[in-house]
Each structure stands twice: as structure tokens, then as C-alpha cells.
Amino acid sequence: MTEGSIVRCMLLFTIPLFLGNILQQLYNTVDVAVVGRYVSSAALAAVGSSSPVINILVGFYSGIATGASAVIARQFGAGDRAQLQKAVHTTLWLTLILGLFSMAFGILVSPTILRLMRAPQEVLEEAVVYLRIYFCGIWALMLYNMGSAILQAVGDSRRPLYFLCFTSAVNIVLDVVFVVVFQLGIAGVAWATVIAQVLSALLVLLVLYHQQELFGLHWRNLACNRPLATQVLRIGFPSGLQRSITSISNAMVQSYVNVFGTIVIAGFSAYLKVDVFLGLPMQSLSLAIVTFVSQNVGAGQIDRAKKGVMVTAAMVCAINITCCVALWFLGRSALGIFSTDGAVLDYGEQMLRLLLPFYFLLGLAQVYAGALRGFGNAFAPMVIMIFSYVVLRQVFLVAATRMFHSMDIIIINYPVTWFAAFFVVYIYYKQGGWKKNLDQKRA
């Protein structure tokens, strides 16, 4: 990423990353589609109620993976083999420890969290079953994400894609077999997801183990290098904290939705699945800009890094407009993947059309936040995103829902907070917020 056409570099890196993100999202999406069509609307609502809880921990550890990717990309760009090896083994060591802790924590607290989210009694039992089984495989999901982050940091976004192609197919087949053939219901889709996640983790670890060049995995070297762990956490912890707190905020939004009953919850769950896929191009480009900026900073090419940010912002806008126009006309068909209930589809389509014109704001906020992390400044975007997506969102919801008992007012909170996040992070970046950590390093 340190030479050649920026657009070409970003596309070659982002397209496999984007396709990989699509396939990873298929795990939960196929779960939603199978239970929505072959079990019941209550089962669809149960999986939907569980998703924000899963996203809290997954968001946090995705942020840690972002920090690892930035550190490893910088060492790779600088050609520092010794530090690169230590960074790889340190990040995998951290992931194993945190993965086992997350599994135990998730299994233990699932019922309590779902009750705090005011999950309706008719979906609570199934939601707990799904969530606890899912957490049995959370360590595997984390290992896959960290292994993929290591490969992506050195410019390899293709092999993680190949692995997800295989394991997504396994997940789909097992979903159908467990639910349609063996009638295991919501537990069947959960176990199918766990099996697929374990396979993806094993595959990415196998590649790292057999990679004997700059960043190969050697089990005897698996240990924590404190200075490198500090670097990873300095960038990754703020990003992860922001994502997990944002997920907590989204779980609180879910609690506002839950009071409207099973059909509205199911419609919101179907909308969220479409929302996830609509956001993937923006998410993929925001992850790519972290690697792009980090590699170019490591190579001393600051002007190229800054130019890459502008190019990526333009790409996000173009892709977003195209996707939103398509979904304006095809949104109901997309929602129909997850349910055949007309009332569920009506609610989902209403939510989607309210938000489509504003998604570009979310994408731009993600790009400039990713650029700041690539430059080594992870604290500022964390503060900005937490203020926008947590503090402002909850203040808006508390005030608005006291005046209006309407799903529309709950949905409108999203563009309000997206605009706030983009406006503040853009101003901060343009005023030189990206220079802060570079100046400290030079000093």
C-alpha cells in the first residue's frame, strides 16, 4: 500500500475484506432467516434480541484487532522483522486469554442482560438458549478475527476470504440440517454457527503456523511482550471500548423497541440485518484506511497517507449513494429474506426508508475515525464516537420518547447521532488531530 494508484490499492485490499465481512455476517443472518422462515416470528425476535448483546463483546475485541492490525502494519511497513514477530505472538496471546474469559462471562450473564433489555417473556427463554450456545464459540470467532487482522496488516485479505467462503457454506448447510431435518429450533442455528466459527479459527491459525517468512506463528514463542501489548491496547482499547459502549447503546435502543411487542421486534431485527449489509462497504473501507495509513506512516509517506484519506472518503460516498438508491426500490424484497409476515415487512421497510438518505454520514465518520487510528490517535475518535452514539443518543431517546410513543422517533435518533459524529471527527481531523501522535514520536 506504499506505492502505486491509491484507488487500486484500496480496491484490491477492500474487496476481499468486504466479501469476507459479508460472509462473516452470514453466520447470524442465516440464523435469522432460517428461524424466521422455518420456526416462528417469536424465534426471529429471540435471535434479534440476542444480537446487541453479542455485538457488545464482539465490538470490543474487533477494536483490539484493529489496534493489533495498526501496530503490525506499521512494523511491516518499516521492515522490522523482530518486532513484527513479537507483535504477532503478543496479539494472539492476548486473544486466547480474552477469548476464554469472554466465553465464561457470556454464558454466566446472558439471562441477566436480556432481562435488563426488557426482552418480552415470550422470547426470553429462546434468546437465552441462543446466546449461551453462541458464547461457547466466541473464543473461536475472536481467534479468527485476530488471525485475519494479522494477515490483513501485511496486505493479505484474500485467504481470510477463502476460509469464510468455506465456513459460511458449512454454516448454511448445518442450519438447514439442524433446523429443518432434526427440528432443533433456535439451538440448532446456534450450534451451526459455533461449529463454523471453530473451523474458521483453525484454518487461519493453520496458515499462520505454516507461514515461515516475516510473521509465522511459533507456539513456543506465544507470550506477552509488554511494550508491544501496550501499543496494541493504546490503539485498540479506545477503539474497542467505543465499539462496545456503542453496542451497549444499541442494546438500550433495543430495549426501547422491545416495549412495542414481538411483531415490531421482528421487523426491527429484519431491518438490522439489511442495515448490517448496507454498512459493510463503509466498514471495510474504514478498516482498510487504518492499514493504508499505518503502512505509509511506517514508510515515512505522510502526504500519501493524507491523500488516501480523501480518496477513501470519496469512495465511501459513491458506494453509499449507489447502494441506497438500489435499496430504496428493493428494500422490501431484501427484508423478505428474513420473514414472510406482511406486518413484519411493513415495519422493516418503514425503518429502512427513514434512514437510507443519511447513511453517507455514518460512512464518512467511520473513514475519518479510521484515519486517526492509523496515524496513532485512537483516543480522540473514541471520545467523539462515545459522545455521539452513547451520550447524545440516550439523551435524545429519553427526551423524545417522553413526548412521542412512536417507533419513528426511535429510528430518527440514528441520523441525528451520525451527523454529530461525522461533524466533530471531521473538524478534529482537519484541524490537525492526526498530527498529535506523530509529533510525540518525533519529539
FENFEN-V436084 format. One record per residue. N is the residue number from 1. RES is the residue in one letter. SS is DSSP state (A for helix, B for strand, O for the rest). PHI is phi as a letter, one per 30 degrees, with the letter a starting at -180 (* if undefined). Layout:
((N,RES,SS,PHI) (N,RES,SS,PHI))
This chain:
((1,M,O,*) (2,T,O,c) (3,E,O,a) (4,G,O,i) (5,S,O,d) (6,I,A,d) (7,V,A,e) (8,R,A,d) (9,C,A,e) (10,M,A,d) (11,L,A,d) (12,L,A,d) (13,F,A,d) (14,T,A,d) (15,I,A,e) (16,P,A,d) (17,L,A,d) (18,F,A,d) (19,L,A,d) (20,G,A,d) (21,N,A,d) (22,I,A,d) (23,L,A,d) (24,Q,A,d) (25,Q,A,d) (26,L,A,d) (27,Y,A,e) (28,N,A,d) (29,T,A,d) (30,V,A,d) (31,D,A,e) (32,V,A,d) (33,A,A,d) (34,V,A,d) (35,V,A,d) (36,G,A,d) (37,R,A,c) (38,Y,A,c) (39,V,O,c) (40,S,O,a) (41,S,A,d) (42,A,A,d) (43,A,A,d) (44,L,A,e) (45,A,A,d) (46,A,A,d) (47,V,A,d) (48,G,A,d) (49,S,A,d) (50,S,A,d) (51,S,A,e) (52,P,A,d) (53,V,A,d) (54,I,A,e) (55,N,A,d) (56,I,A,d) (57,L,A,d) (58,V,A,d) (59,G,A,d) (60,F,A,d) (61,Y,A,d) (62,S,A,d) (63,G,A,d) (64,I,A,d) (65,A,A,d) (66,T,A,d) (67,G,A,d) (68,A,A,d) (69,S,A,d) (70,A,A,d) (71,V,A,d) (72,I,A,d) (73,A,A,d) (74,R,A,d) (75,Q,A,d) (76,F,A,d) (77,G,A,d) (78,A,A,d) (79,G,O,i) (80,D,O,c) (81,R,A,d) (82,A,A,d) (83,Q,A,d) (84,L,A,d) (85,Q,A,d) (86,K,A,d) (87,A,A,d) (88,V,A,d) (89,H,A,d) (90,T,A,d) (91,T,A,d) (92,L,A,d) (93,W,A,d) (94,L,A,e) (95,T,A,d) (96,L,A,d) (97,I,A,d) (98,L,A,d) (99,G,A,d) (100,L,A,d) (101,F,A,d) (102,S,A,d) (103,M,A,d) (104,A,A,d) (105,F,A,d) (106,G,A,d) (107,I,A,d) (108,L,A,d) (109,V,A,c) (110,S,A,e) (111,P,A,d) (112,T,A,d) (113,I,A,d) (114,L,A,d) (115,R,A,d) (116,L,A,d) (117,M,O,d) (118,R,O,i) (119,A,O,d) (120,P,O,e) (121,Q,A,e) (122,E,A,d) (123,V,A,c) (124,L,A,d) (125,E,A,d) (126,E,A,d) (127,A,A,d) (128,V,A,d) (129,V,A,e) (130,Y,A,d) (131,L,A,d) (132,R,A,d) (133,I,A,d) (134,Y,A,e) (135,F,A,d) (136,C,A,d) (137,G,O,c) (138,I,A,d) (139,W,A,d) (140,A,A,d) (141,L,A,d) (142,M,A,d) (143,L,A,d) (144,Y,A,d) (145,N,A,d) (146,M,A,d) (147,G,A,d) (148,S,A,d) (149,A,A,d) (150,I,A,d) (151,L,A,d) (152,Q,A,d) (153,A,A,d) (154,V,O,c) (155,G,O,j) (156,D,O,c) (157,S,O,c) (158,R,O,d) (159,R,A,d) (160,P,A,e) (161,L,A,d) (162,Y,A,d) (163,F,A,d) (164,L,A,d) (165,C,A,e) (166,F,A,d) (167,T,A,d) (168,S,A,d) (169,A,A,d) (170,V,A,d) (171,N,A,d) (172,I,A,d) (173,V,A,d) (174,L,A,d) (175,D,A,e) (176,V,A,d) (177,V,A,d) (178,F,A,d) (179,V,A,c) (180,V,A,d) (181,V,A,d) (182,F,O,c) (183,Q,O,h) (184,L,O,d) (185,G,A,i) (186,I,A,d) (187,A,A,d) (188,G,A,d) (189,V,A,d) (190,A,A,d) (191,W,A,d) (192,A,A,d) (193,T,A,d) (194,V,A,d) (195,I,A,d) (196,A,A,d) (197,Q,A,d) (198,V,A,d) (199,L,A,d) (200,S,A,d) (201,A,A,d) (202,L,A,d) (203,L,A,d) (204,V,A,d) (205,L,A,d) (206,L,A,d) (207,V,A,d) (208,L,A,d) (209,Y,A,d) (210,H,A,c) (211,Q,O,d) (212,Q,O,c) (213,E,O,c) (214,L,O,d) (215,F,O,b) (216,G,O,d) (217,L,O,d) (218,H,O,b) (219,W,A,e) (220,R,A,d) (221,N,A,c) (222,L,O,d) (223,A,O,a) (224,C,O,c) (225,N,O,c) (226,R,A,e) (227,P,A,d) (228,L,A,d) (229,A,A,d) (230,T,A,d) (231,Q,A,d) (232,V,A,d) (233,L,A,d) (234,R,A,d) (235,I,A,d) (236,G,A,d) (237,F,A,d) (238,P,A,e) (239,S,A,d) (240,G,A,d) (241,L,A,d) (242,Q,A,d) (243,R,A,d) (244,S,A,d) (245,I,A,d) (246,T,A,d) (247,S,A,d) (248,I,A,d) (249,S,A,d) (250,N,A,d) (251,A,A,d) (252,M,A,d) (253,V,A,d) (254,Q,A,e) (255,S,A,d) (256,Y,A,d) (257,V,A,d) (258,N,A,e) (259,V,O,d) (260,F,O,d) (261,G,O,j) (262,T,A,d) (263,I,A,d) (264,V,A,d) (265,I,A,d) (266,A,A,d) (267,G,A,d) (268,F,A,d) (269,S,A,d) (270,A,A,d) (271,Y,A,e) (272,L,A,d) (273,K,A,d) (274,V,A,d) (275,D,A,e) (276,V,A,e) (277,F,A,d) (278,L,A,d) (279,G,A,d) (280,L,A,d) (281,P,A,e) (282,M,A,d) (283,Q,A,d) (284,S,A,d) (285,L,A,d) (286,S,A,d) (287,L,A,d) (288,A,A,d) (289,I,A,d) (290,V,A,d) (291,T,A,d) (292,F,A,e) (293,V,A,d) (294,S,A,d) (295,Q,A,d) (296,N,A,d) (297,V,A,d) (298,G,A,d) (299,A,O,d) (300,G,O,i) (301,Q,O,c) (302,I,A,d) (303,D,A,d) (304,R,A,d) (305,A,A,d) (306,K,A,d) (307,K,A,d) (308,G,A,d) (309,V,A,d) (310,M,A,d) (311,V,A,d) (312,T,A,d) (313,A,A,d) (314,A,A,d) (315,M,A,d) (316,V,A,d) (317,C,A,d) (318,A,A,d) (319,I,A,d) (320,N,A,d) (321,I,A,d) (322,T,A,d) (323,C,A,d) (324,C,A,d) (325,V,A,d) (326,A,A,d) (327,L,A,d) (328,W,A,e) (329,F,A,c) (330,L,A,c) (331,G,A,d) (332,R,A,d) (333,S,A,d) (334,A,A,d) (335,L,A,d) (336,G,O,d) (337,I,O,d) (338,F,O,c) (339,S,O,a) (340,T,O,c) (341,D,O,d) (342,G,A,d) (343,A,A,d) (344,V,A,d) (345,L,A,d) (346,D,A,d) (347,Y,A,d) (348,G,A,d) (349,E,A,d) (350,Q,A,d) (351,M,A,d) (352,L,A,d) (353,R,A,d) (354,L,A,d) (355,L,A,c) (356,L,A,e) (357,P,A,d) (358,F,A,c) (359,Y,A,d) (360,F,A,d) (361,L,A,d) (362,L,A,d) (363,G,A,d) (364,L,A,d) (365,A,A,d) (366,Q,A,d) (367,V,A,d) (368,Y,A,d) (369,A,A,d) (370,G,A,d) (371,A,A,d) (372,L,A,d) (373,R,A,d) (374,G,A,d) (375,F,O,d) (376,G,O,j) (377,N,O,c) (378,A,O,c) (379,F,A,d) (380,A,A,d) (381,P,A,d) (382,M,A,d) (383,V,A,d) (384,I,A,d) (385,M,A,d) (386,I,A,d) (387,F,A,d) (388,S,A,d) (389,Y,A,d) (390,V,A,c) (391,V,A,d) (392,L,A,d) (393,R,A,d) (394,Q,A,d) (395,V,A,d) (396,F,A,d) (397,L,A,d) (398,V,A,d) (399,A,A,d) (400,A,A,d) (401,T,A,d) (402,R,A,d) (403,M,A,c) (404,F,O,b) (405,H,O,c) (406,S,O,b) (407,M,A,d) (408,D,A,e) (409,I,A,d) (410,I,A,d) (411,I,A,d) (412,I,A,d) (413,N,A,d) (414,Y,A,d) (415,P,A,d) (416,V,A,d) (417,T,A,d) (418,W,A,d) (419,F,A,d) (420,A,A,e) (421,A,A,d) (422,F,A,d) (423,F,A,e) (424,V,A,d) (425,V,A,d) (426,Y,A,d) (427,I,A,d) (428,Y,A,d) (429,Y,A,d) (430,K,A,d) (431,Q,A,d) (432,G,A,j) (433,G,A,d) (434,W,O,d) (435,K,A,d) (436,K,A,e) (437,N,A,d) (438,L,A,d) (439,D,A,d) (440,Q,A,d) (441,K,A,d) (442,R,A,d) (443,A,O,d))
